[in-house]
Amino acid sequence: MQKEVPVWQKYALTIREAAKYFHIGEKKMREIVEENRDSDFVVMLGNRAMIKRKNFERFLDQAKVI
């Protein structure tokens, strides 16, 4: 049986995981991803967007408003 990796140790998060982790609503998280598709914190797996956790943290550190 494989142990699940804690969210704070994951390299990439689903939109749902990222929304919970960063305390941002899922709808807002989807808007952020859509507006920043070419940024370094979004990686696409087929049609599924994943959030690179550390890169998104840097994005939030520099943001004044989200």
Residue pairs with C-beta under 8 A, 6 or more apart in sequence:
7 13
7 17
7 20
7 21
8 21
8 53
10 17
10 53
11 52
11 53
11 54
12 43
12 50
12 51
12 52
12 53
13 21
13 50
13 51
13 53
14 48
14 50
14 51
15 26
15 29
15 30
15 33
15 49
15 51
16 26
17 51
18 24
18 29
18 51
18 53
18 56
19 25
19 26
19 28
19 29
21 53
22 29
22 56
22 60
24 32
24 66
28 66
29 51
32 66
33 42
33 49
33 51
36 42
36 59
37 44
37 49
39 55
39 59
40 52
40 55
41 51
41 52
41 55
41 56
41 58
41 59
42 49
42 50
42 51
42 52
43 49
43 50
43 52
44 50
60 66
